[in-house]
Amino acid sequence: MAGNKKLFSSEIKEKVLSLISQMTLEEKIGQMSQFDWGFHAINPDAGGEINLIMKDLIDKGMLGSLFNLSGVEQANTLQKQTIEKSRLGIPMIVGRDVIHGYRSVFPIPLAQSASWNPDLIRRTAAAASKEAASDGISWVFAPMIDITRDPRWGRIAETMGEDPYVGEIMAKAWVEGAELDDASSESLSVASCPKHFAGYGFAEAGRDYNTVDVSDRVLREVILPPFRKAVEAGALSIMASFNELNGIPACANRYLLTTILREEWGFEGVIVSDYNALGELITHGVARDAEEACEIAIKAGTDMDMHSGIFYKYLPKLVQEGRVAESLIDAAVGRILAVKMKLGLFENAYVNPERSQSVILSEEHVALAREAARESIVLLKNDNRILPLSKQLKTLAVIGPMATNTKDPLGCWAADGNADDVVSLLDGIKAKVSPDTQLLYAEGCGIESEDESGFEQALAAVAGADAAIIAVGESLTMSGEGNSRSELDLPGKQRELVEAAIQLGKPVIIVLFNGRPLTTVWLDDTATAIVEAWHLGIQSGNAIADVLFGDYNPSGKLTATFPRSVGQIPLYYYRKNTGRPPGGVYSSRYIDAPVQALYPFGYGLSYTDFDYNNLVVSSSRISSSDSVSVSVNVTNTGSVTGEEVVQLYIRDAAASVTQPLKKLKGFAKVSLSAGEMKTVTFSVTPSELAIIGADDRLSVEPGVFQLMVGPHSEKSLIGEITVE
């Protein structure tokens, strides 16, 4: 659903006010409390304050939300218990981290963003929500739209990469797809929850949960744009992050939650804390104790407390003492109730258990998983056009710890995924090649193991083959939450295995399975071909085989820069020029390494070639309120059909505040037959030219602008306009 979704229609507003007028303070605060049922499931007989509060609220029918339930039957049972024991019949809302698919696991978000296809992302988000809804879930904690410049940070896997414009486009698409609006007796509507608001991806040193300290300019120009677009697309909730931002943790940050989100953007939905984030206000050092954490969080603008129990325990006392106005409680509860009404939970709180059988892992969703995986693959190197491989090869070696692996291709945060549903790379290859092709398989080594005992068998396979596919990378637990890395090369003995195989002189195709950019300069120097396959989900093997053997021409382009070394981080394309750009002794340089990336933002190869020419700008001089079009001819000069992501970058050459060398402001994915030419046209409006100037106002400043169109951030044709 597109458009800015307004929660409070007159009908919903009237119902909310009527319901609040009948509620006790305890009932209201119960609605503001959310708990992890998985915590209870692990320790069902444990006392513990959290378990006791959760059980008490369920027994009283006052609980606002649960998450991490195990299936539709349990969801229906607990929902029935809640409604029947609720004095006013208020249902709970069931949440879940549905990050990149439910049982049908799609590529990790970083991979999906490499498709540069918002419609694809819209469809995968919708499929994930349909499966989740059929299993009793009406609130998905997605999309994760944190911008990050640091591949050491494990949660880069869950992001759309480094660029705010890509983040905006994909955030809008994801929210539109995820927020199903088909409430009926057969299914639930689903609310999205863009996260983590805000700055989480800028953790110092790439270490998860670490300090975030950025200027307000970086906050507004880089970090916030995807969130604003998500709000405009109709997000029903936003998750406030764990981290501090400029000295104030998000759940205590009134500037973030109220000034920006509520007052500037007009957001009407629910703001929920991240897991135990209220309790962590004490650890951060902004609250003396839980009672003060409670007061700070509610006054900052936090509506719902995820799993700390602090709201339920302390808000009644704070209201009774006059330290927190009950009007703040009413406003928060009103938003929570409004979301539940918008989702149709008051009318249709239960889910038909039989529905999941026709939805989960449906033929349509499995086909979509294969489509998404293929579009997410990025071809990084293809010397001598070794790819695509012939299906008639006499012998083909397939080695490496990821070749038969069906667990790790699920990727991080695939809690409902099942390794039994995953097609391994070897199985995908077996289904693709001729029955006469002899496949020689050996694992060689583990992902992180230091054991080299399998080298001999693996190298013998390579020596006896016409070509070798080596599947290497990271386990799913090496990226995602809490899984930052200080070194970004292949772990364990994988590098040694690859280097030994390359020395045998056979064509070597590397298939990378990973959740982040890696620093593999040595691999680029020595391998014949490199295929970036990320963690692609349940159809990994089939999708990769489609690419390796030419049934699909790769079209993916990177949305995160691949550095040459960890020492270059943070490295991102929209850097500024500085007063001394690289180029001499006393310039912004390294004495021991290039400043350039290994693979730049927007980069990705194809099995064909594309030529860019005839850049035309419709007008050389415009006013600050005018738009201008820029067009370029793109020709497929190769022999096969291919898709190209044509990218538009803009530079404000001289402004009141320093500007990046380029900023992405448009892209178009076009399909071209062999020999075909298409003219791709972009409209550049004042919004693409506007900057936050020295006066802290958004405006189009007069001066010269460069308009750059090309295949990636480091290669383009350049035109120019003057704004008068």
N, C-alpha and C positions, 0 to 999 in steps of 0.2 A: 504493500500500500504506500503510495507516494503522498507527499503533502505534509503540512505541519499538523499533526494530530492534536486536537484540543480535547483534553480529558473532560473538562467541566462543561458539558452541554447543560442547558437549563434543567433538563430532566434529571441528569446525574447529580447536579448541584442540589436540587431540591431533595432528592433521596438521601444524599449524604448528610445534609443538615438535619433532616428528620431523624436519621439513625443516630447521629452524634448526640442529639438532644435527649435520647433515651438511654445513653450509655453511662455507666459509672466510670470513675477515674481509673479503677483497676481494669475494667474492660478495654478502655481506650489504650492503656499502656500495654496490655496484652497484645493488641494489634500491632504495636510497634516493636514486637519481639520476634526474632527468628532464630531457629536452632537447627543444628546439624543432627538429623536422625541417625546418620551413620555413626556418630559418636556414641549415641545410646545403644545402637545395635552391637557395637564392639564391647561395650560395658553395660549390659542391660540391668545387672543387679548392683551396679556400683552406686554408692551414695553420691557424694560429690554435689557441689552447689548447682552446677549447670544441669545435671540430670534431674535433680530435685525440682528446680524451677520449671524445666521443660515438662516433666510429668504433671506438675501441679497445674500448669496452664492448659495442658491437654485434658486433664480431668475436669477442669472448670469450663472447658469449651471456649477459652479466651485466647488461644494462640493465633497469632497473625500469620505465621509462615513456618514451614519446615522445608528442609532440603536434604538431598542424599537419601531419599527413600529407595526401596528396592522393588520397583515394579508397580503396575497398575492396581493389583489386588491390595497391596499394602496402602497405596495412596487412597483408594476408595474406602478402605476400612478406617483409616485415621481421619479422613474427611468426614465420614459418617459420624464418627465419635465426636468430632469437633462440633459439627452442626447440631447434632441432637443434644449435646450438653450446653451449647451456647444459648443463653437466655434470649438472644435476639436472632438466632439462626445465622450467624455470620460464618461464612466458610473461610478456611485458610487458603493460602496460595502456596503451591508446591514448586520449589525451585531446583535447579540443577546446573552444574557447569557443563554446558553443551557447546564446546568450543569449535570443533570442526567435524561435526557429525554426531550422531547418536550411535546406534548399532552399525548403521552404514557410515563408516568412518571415511571422511574425505581428506584430501591433503591438508597439512598444517596451514594455518592462515598465511604465513610468510610465503609458502609455496603457491597458494591460491592467488595471492596478490601478483605473483609473477606471471599469471595468465593475462593480466591487464584487461580482464573481461568482467566488468561489473555485473552483467546479466548472469554469468556463470556463478558468481558469488551469491547473487540474489537467489538463484535456484538451489544451490547447496545449503544455504541458510534455511530456506523454506523446507527442504527435505528433512533437515535435521530437526526442525521444530515440529514437523508432522509426526515423525517417529517419536519424539519426546512426548508430544501431546497424547499420542495413542497409549503411552505408558504412564499417564497420570500427571505429567509435568506441564505447568502453565506459565513458567517463568524461567527463561534461559539466561544464564549469566554470560552473555556474549552480545556483541562482538568485543574483543579486546582491541582497542584502537589507540593504544599508546604509541607514540612516535619514539623511536630510539635510534641512536647513532653508534651503538656499542654492541658488537656481536659477542663480546664476552658474556653479556647478560643472557641468561638462559631463556628468558621469556621473549626474546626476539622472535622465537619460533611461533609465538601466538600473535604476533603483530603483523601489520601490513608493510613494515619496513621503515625507511628513514624519511620518507617524503610526506609533508603535510597535504599536498594536493592529492596524491594517490590515496592517502588516508581518508580524506574527505569523500572521494568518489566511492571508495569501498565501504566506508562506514554507512553511507546512505543506502547503498545496495543491500548491505547485510541487514540493517534494521528493517528495510522494506520486506525482505524475504523472511526474516525470522518472526515478525509480528503477524502471525496468522490471525485472520479475523473471520472465522467460520464457526462461531459458537453454535452448537446444536446438541441434541441429545447424544450424538455420536462422537463428538470431539470437543476439545477446549480451544479457545483462543490462546495465544501465547504472547507474553510480554518479553521484549528484549531488555538487556541491561548493559549498555555500553560501559566499558571500564578501562582503566582505573583512573578516576578523576582526582588529581591530575599530576602529571610529571613523573609518574612511576618509571618510565623508560629512560629517564635521565639520571638514574642512580650512579653515584660516583664510583669510578673504577669498574663499572659493569657488575657490581656486586649486589645481588638482590636485596631489596629492602633498605639499601643504603641511603645516605643523605642526598637530597636533591636541592640544589641552590642555583637558580637560574634567574635571569633578568625578567622583568615583566614583558619586555619586548620579545624575548624568546618564548615565553609562556604564550603570548597572544599570537605571535606569528607562526610558531612551529607546533606547539603542543596542543593548543585548544581548538584549532580549526576542525579536526575530525569530530570532536565532541559537539561543536555547534551544529555541524551538518547532521549529526545523528539526532539531535534535538529537533531540528527543522524537519527531519524525515519522520518524526513521530515516536521517538523512543519513549516508552512508558516509565522507564526508570533509569537511574544512573548509579553506578557503584563508586563510592568515594574510596580512595586508595589508602594503603597502609602508611605510605611514606610521608615524611615531612616535606613541605614546599616552602623554601625560604624561611625556615625556622618554625613553621606552624604545621603540624600534621593535618592531613586533608580533612579528617572528621572533626577537627577543631577549627577549621579554616573558614571563617565567615566570609572572607573576601572571595574564596572559591565558590562556596556552596550557596551563598545568599547574594552577594553583590553581583557576581558574574552570572551564575547559573539561573538564579531566580529573577533578579532585577534587570540585568542587561539582556538576557536571552528569553525571559518569560517562560522558563521551564515550569510545567505544572505537575510533572510526575513525581515519583518516589525517589528519594535519595537514601540508599541503603549503604551501611558501612561494609567494608571488607571484613573478613573473618577475624573476630576478636579485636578489631581495630580500636574500639573504645577502651578496652583493657590496656592496649599498648600505648595509649596516651600517657599512662603512668610511667611506662618504661622509657618513652621518649623524653619525659621530664617536664611536660607541660601541665600535668595534674598531680597533686599531692597524693590523691587516693581515688578510689572508684567513684565516690560521691562527687568529687570535683570534676572527674572525667565526664560523668553523666551531665552535669550542668553545662560544661563547655560544649559538649557535642550537640545537645539539643538547641542551645542558643546559636551555634554556628550554622545549623540548618540540617543536621542529620535526622532523618525521619524514622529509620528502622535500624535496630541494633542486631548485627549478625553474630550470634553465638557467644556474646560475653555475659548476657543476663543483667547487664548494668542498668539499662533503662527500667526493667521490671523491678529491680531491687531498690533503686534510689529515686526514681522520678516521683512516686507518691509523696515521699517526704519533702522533696524540693518544692513541689506544688503547695503542699500544706503549709510550709514555712514561708511561702511567698517569694521564693528565690527564682522560681520558674513560673511564668504565667500560664494558666491552663489554656489560654488561647493558642499558645505554641503547640501544646498537645493536640488540640482540636484541629489545627491546620495540618499537622503531620498525619493524624489519623484520617482526616478527610481525604488526603491524597492517596493513602493506602486503600481506603474503601472505594474511592473513585476508580482506581485501577482494577480492583476486583469486580466492580460493576461493569466496567468497560470490557472486561474479559468474559462477562456473562456467567461468572461463578455463582452468583446468587440464584440464577435460574437453572444452571446446568453444572453442578459441582462434581458430578461423577462421570467416569469414562467407561464406555462399553469395553470389557476386557477382550472381547473377540476382535476389536478393531485393529489391535496391534499386529495380528496375524497377517493381515493384508497390507500393512504399511511398512513394518520393520523389515529391512532387507528385501524390499520389493524389487521386482525386475527393473522398474523404472529407476530406483535409487542406485542399484548396483551399476546400471548403465551410466548414470550420472557420475558415479564415483570414478569410472574409467575415463569418461570425458574430462572430468576435472583434473585427474592425475596427468593425462596426456598434455593438457594445456599448461600445466604447472611446470613441466620439465623444461630446463634451460640447457641448451647445447653450448658449452663453454669453449670447446676446442674440437677441431675436426681436420687434422692434417691429411693432406692428400685425398681428401674426401673419402676416408675409409668407411665412414657411415653414409648411407645405410648399408648394413651388411647384407650379403646375399643369403637367402633362405636355403640355398643349395650348397653351402660350404660342406666340404668333406668332413673336416673335424673342427670342433670349436671347444675351447677350454672355458669353463665357467668356474672361477675360484673366488675365495674371499668370504669373510664371516657374514656378509649380508646376502649371499646367493640363495640360501634356502631359508633364511630368517623370515618368520611370519609374525613375530612379536614387535620388533622395533619399527617396522614400517608404519605401524599404527600412530607413532609419534606421541609426544607428550599430551597430557590432558585429553586422553581418549578413554575415559573411565568406563564407558559402556561398550567399548570395542572388544572384539574377541579374535585372538590370533588364528582361530580355526576358520575365520571368514576371509583371511588374507591370502591372496595369490602371491606366492614367492616369485622372485625373479627367475629362478631356474624353471619353475613350472610354466611361467609365461613364455620362456624361450622354447621349452619343449613343445608347447602348443603352436609355435610359430614356424619352426624350421621343418625342413623336409624330413620324412621318415628315414631317409638315407644318411642324414647328417649324424655323425657320431659326436655325442656330447661327453666331454671329459670333465667331471666335477671333483673338486676337492676343496675343503674349507680353508686349509692353509694355516689359519690362526683364528683366535677369538678376537672380539672387538677390543677389549682392554687387557687381555692376557699377555704375559711376557713369554709364553711358551712358543718355541719355534719348531716343535717336533713335527708339525704338519707341513712344514715348508717343502720337504723332499717330494711328497706326493703331489702337492700343488704345482711345483715347478716342473715336475715330470709331465703333468697334464699340459702345461703351457708349451713345453718343448715339443710335444707330440701333436700340436694343433696348428691349424692354418692361422688362427687368430685367437686372442684371449679376451674375455670379458672379466674384469676384476671388480667385485662388488665390495666396497669398503665404506666406512663412515662412523657415525656415532650411534650409540644405543639411545632409546627413547628417554632414558633417565639422565642423559647427559645434557639435555636441554629442558626447558620448562621451569616451573617455579622452584626457586632455591638451588638451581643447578647452573651456576655461573662457572666459567672456565677461565684460567689465567693463560693457558696456551691453547691455540686453535688449530694445531696440526692434527693429523690422524692419530688417535690414541693407540696404546699398546704397541704391538709389533707389525701393525698394518703397513706402515711406511717401508719397513725392511722387506716385507713380502712383495710389495709392489716394485720396489727398486730391483730386487732380485729377478722378478719376472721380466721387467723391461730389458735387463741385461741379456736376456736370451735372444733378443733381436726380432721377436715376433710382433706383429701389430697388436697393441694393447689398448683396449677401450676401458676406461675407468668409469664406473657408475658410482656416484657419491650418494649415500643416504645420510642426511644430516639435518639438524634443526637450526642451523645458523651458517653465516659465511665462515669459511675456513681459510687459513693462511697456507696455501699449498703451491707456492711458487715453484718448488722443485718438481711438482707433478705437471704443472703447465710446461716446464722446460723439457720433460722427458716422455710423457705419455703421448700416444698417437691421437687419442680422442678422449674428451672428458664430458660426461653427461651428468648434470646436476639434477638428481632425482629426489632430493629432500626426503621427507617421510610422507609418503603419498597415500596412505590409507589402504583400504581393503583390495583395491584393484591395482596395487603397485606393479606386480609382475607383468600383468597383461599390458598395462599402459607403457611401461618401459620397453617391453618387447615390441609394441607397436611402433615406437620411435626407433629402436635399434635396427629394425628390419624394414623401415621405410613405409609402413602402412599409415604412419602419421608423420608429417613434417613438423619438427619442433618449432614453436613460435614463442616460447616463454622468454621473458626479459627480466633481469634482476631488479628488485625494488630495494635492495640493500647492497651497498658497496662491499666488495671483497677486498680486504687489505692484503698487502704483501707480508706484513708482520704485525704482531701485537703492538709494537712500538708506535705504529701509525695511528692507533685508535685514540680518540674518535676520528674517523675518516668518512666524509660524506660529500656528495657532489655540490651542494649549494653553499660551499665555503665562500669566504670573502677574499678579496684580493690582497689585503693588508697594504701597508705602505712600502713594503719590500717583498714583492712576490718572488717565488723561486726563480733563480737564474744567475746567481753570482755568489761570491764568498759571503758577503754581508747581506744575505737574503733569507727568507723563510724556508729553510732546507734542513736536511739531515746530512751529516758528513759520511754516513755509512749505508745509506739506502736512498732509493728514489722517493719522491713525495707522491708519485702517481699510484693509483690503485692497481691491484692485480686485474680485477674485472670491475669496470665502472658501473654506476647506477644506469639502468636502462639497457644494459648489454645482453645480447643473446644472439646466437647464430641460427642459421636455417640451412636446409639442404639445397636452397637456391640462393641467388644473389639479387639484391635490390639496388637500383640506382636512383639517386635523388638529383633532380635538376629543375631549373626554371622556377626558382623561388620568386613569387610575385606578391608585393604588398600593395593593397588597393589604393592607399594614399600615403604620401610621404610626410604630410603635415596635418595634424588634427587638433581639435580643442580637447580639453580635459573631460568633456562630456560625450565625446564621439567614440564610436567603435570603428575598428578597421579589420579587414580580412587579410589573411596571409595564406597563400596557397603554394603547393609544390607538386611537381609531377614525380610519381614513384613508379618505376618500371621493374618488372620481374625479368631480369636478364638471363635467368637460368632456364633449365629444361623441365622443371616440375612446378606444380602449383604450390604456393606458400602464403603464409600470413605474415604481415609485417606490422609492428607497432610503431607508428609514426608519432614522433614526440615533439611538442612545441615548448620551447624555453624562452624566457624573457629576462632581459637585464636592464635595469634602470642605471644608466651610465654615470649619472651624477645627481645625487639626491641630498636632502637635508640630513639624512643619516646613512651610514654606509650600507650598501646592499650586496647580496650575494652575486657571484659571477654569473649565475643563472638560476632561475626558478622554473620548475615545471608548471605549465599553466594550461596544458591540453594534451590529449593523445587520441589517436584513432587506430583501431585494429582493422586492417584491410586485407582482404584475400585477393590474390592476383594469380591468374593462370600464367603459364610460361609465355613470355613475350608480351604480356598485357601491361598497359600503363593506365594508371588512374591519377586524377588530380585530387589531392586531399586539401581541403580548405578548413581553416580555423577562423573563428570570429574572436577577435580580441576586444573585449569590452572594457569600460572603465574599471570594473571590479578586478580584472586581471592586471591592470596597471597600477592600482592603488597601493600605497604603502602607509604604514604608521610613521608619520614624520616626526621631526624634532619637537613639534607641538603636541605629540601624543594623539593626534587626530588622524583618522583614515582618510586619505585624499589622493588624487592624482596630481603629482607635482609636474610643473613644466620641465622640459628638457628632452634629451635624446634617449630613446629606448632601442635596444637591439632585440630583434625577433629571430630566434634560431630554431630551425626545423631539421631533424635528423633521426638516425636510428638509435642513438643513445646519447648520454649526457656529454660525451667527449668528442662527438663528431656531428657536425651540422652545417647547413647552409645558413648564411646570416643576412638578414635584411634590417632596415632601420626606419624608424619614424621619429618625428619631432612633435612633441606635445607643446602647444603654445598656450 
